[in-house]
């Protein structure tokens, strides 16, 4: 499973827009994400499995083969 990096721009499965990774909890496998536009309410405890690198939503393959 891919672990997002702090300050990485990502997407969340099922939600529109892009988000910045603000914090990562490797033990619980969740991250806190801040929307880059809109109301800017922090999305807390988002499971790693729901977080996609921005390259993935553009139809390209990521470099880790996930």
LOTOR-972723 format. One line per 8 residues: their letters; for each residue x, y, z of C-alpha. Coordinates in steps of 0.2 Angstrom, whole numbers, always signed. Example, Ala and Ser with C-alpha at 12.3 -4.5 7.8 and 13.67 -1.06 7.14 Angstrom:
<rs>
as	+62 -22 +39  +68 -5 +36
</rs>
This chain:
<rs>
xxxxxxxx	+0 +0 +0  +6 +17 -5  +10 +30 +10  +6 +48 +5  +19 +61 +9  +16 +77 +19  +13 +92 +7  +9 +80 -7
xxxxxxxx	-6 +84 -18  -18 +70 -19  -36 +65 -22  -49 +55 -12  -59 +41 -20  -77 +47 -22  -74 +66 -18  -71 +80 -30
xxxxxxxx	-56 +91 -30  -38 +90 -24  -31 +89 -6  -14 +93 +2  -8 +80 +14  -6 +88 +31  -2 +74 +43  +1 +55 +41
xxxxxxxx	-1 +41 +54  +8 +26 +48  +2 +15 +63  -16 +18 +59  -14 +20 +41  -23 +36 +39  -19 +54 +34  -27 +72 +37
xxxxxxxx	-30 +81 +21  -34 +99 +17  -44 +104 +2  -35 +115 -10  -50 +125 -14  -68 +128 -6  -72 +129 +12  -55 +121 +17
xxxxxxxx	-61 +110 +31  -48 +97 +36  -53 +79 +31  -47 +69 +46  -42 +51 +47  -43 +47 +28  -38 +29 +25  -22 +27 +14
xxxxxxxx	-33 +15 +3  -44 +30 -2  -30 +42 -6  -24 +43 -24  -9 +52 -31  -14 +66 -43  -6 +57 -57  -18 +42 -55
xxxxxxxx	-33 +52 -57  -26 +59 -74  -25 +42 -81  -7 +39 -79  +1 +25 -70  +11 +29 -54  +29 +24 -52  +26 +11 -38
xx	+15 +0 -48  +0 +1 -36
</rs>
